[in-house]
Amino acid sequence: MKDVMGVIYTGENDARLRELTMTRAIAALPVAGRYRVIDFLVSSMVNARMRNVGVIMQKNYHSLMDHLGSGKEWDLHGKNDGLYLLPPFLTRENVGVYNGLLDALRNNTNYLSRSRQEYVVLSGSNFIYNARMREFIKFHLDSGAEITLMYTKDPSVQREEFGTYMNVAEDGRIVDLEKDPTKPNNDATFMEVVIMRRDLLRQVVDKAVAHGYHDLVRDVLMPMVQTGQARVNAWEHKGPVWLIDSVQAFFRFNMDVLNTETRQALFPADLPVFTKVRDEMPARYGEDVTCVNSLVADGCIIEGTVENSVLFRGVRIAPDAHVKNCIIMQDGQVHSGAYIENCILDKQAVIKRNARLIGPDAYPIVIAKNVVI
């Protein structure tokens, strides 16, 4: 696996996540109590023994850079290769907003040229999964295909008028691709993970950008499949997967993680998920506290009632406060007498005494960062 490098593109459209992505990229979204979305992507690559991982950033990337740092938590801080943070390269022509993955790769040609690995695994950043990337790479090498895509048959990640869906033959070859259909006609959903040779990628990117193309699927992969000029295969990821493209999807993922079986499937013992360490005291519980079916991170102080909720580091729940079906991010506070249900509190949000917030199950209330209610 020393001959494989990873590239993660963090420039997805995040409009439907509203307040959650006002100051951060989707890849930097806090999830599951102590992680970020990008932790799952980088960890999948590190577990496959990749030693060279580049993260292409576009906008609102300061939170992401702060979280990844030197790559120490993922053991990507050695002298050779390691974690490369690739913020936008500003020129007169490029103002820092890429038109697509091809444009982003073209602006990071130097990184691709300097790298020594023969193969590249490309990944988007709005899917959460913990893939057996070594099996994916081995399948590609054994198949003899030029390009291999990763897909899932989980119907929960299918969206109308959004996403890429494929028809896969029994031998693994992709017969048809459709992008953003009104209603998906195939049950195989592309997870935005691709593997190919590095020199082929550079060749594809240069040729596509020279013709004014920006979209990898529509402008490159579809013509390859339709004309048969290259063999494009697909590999099925059979573990759990979530598409984080809306507030509801973000809320559902965190609620799903409260289920023990789902959590064990997402965090198998042989595929650890690494994240930035924050040294905190263990969570502290007061007397006569009720805490049921919840994830409580270190540094929390619980003195009220917590049900079916995800509490990040440093959260404080005051006496007589009641939290139900909520996600409270780092250093959030719920004061005495307050009752909140079906809410998402961003970092440092504060719910004052005796406040009452109840959102519907299908459309949780979102409280932006540093807001006091």
Protein Blocks (a to p, Z undefined) as FASTA:
>chain_A
ZZpccdddfkbcfklnmmmlmmbcfklpceehiacfklmmmmmmmmnopabdcdddfbhp
lmmmmmnmnolmnopabfbgciddddddddfklgoiafbjklmmmmmmmmmmmpmbfbdc
dddfkbccdddfklmmmmmmmnopabdcdddfbfklgcehiajdddddfkopafbdcehi
fbdcbfbdcehiacddfklmmmmmmmmmmnopabfklmmmmmmmmnopaccdddddfbdc
dddfbfklmmmmmmmmmpmklmmmmmgfklccdddddddddddddehiacehiaddehia
cfbdcehiacdehiacdehiacehiacdehiacdehiacehiacdehiacdehiacdddf
klccdddehiaZZ
